[in-house]
């Protein structure tokens, strides 16, 4: 039997897939309380060890915000952007 029939095949790997590091709103709230800032951006997440240097970040909607924060990251879920704006803040795609 030829080699290509003896070796099993597995699923498809999409080479153009963009993998995001998920950060939830409760993490954003805790970070803002810890640092005492109202601007949450990539540099702040990197400085606190929540993301790596080459990670792309997506803000997800678990948790809630108690104050108005300006959040700047690569992507937002629809509910997370709505929750940030409902609290009086801004969701800015960087």
Phi, psi and omega in degrees: 000136181294155184301318183295341176267338180279329183274127182290151178255147178238183189299181183272134175250113181284114182288342181259015179290138177256119181263125179257148172269118183280133174232126183268164181296328178293329175290320177298317180297315180295320179294319179295321178291322181293317184268341180074028180246160177252357179248116179252118179222183183300318182296321179293318178296321180292318181294331180265006174077019180277335179226167175266173184297324185255008181284143169262141189247137173235128179272125180251169195263010179289130182098184179213160180256144180254353180218172180275120179235147173262110185254125182236112179211184186288321183208157179224144169284159183298318181291325179292316178298320178295319180292322179295316180289328177295326178282354178100007181262191179231139174252110185247125175280127181263000000 
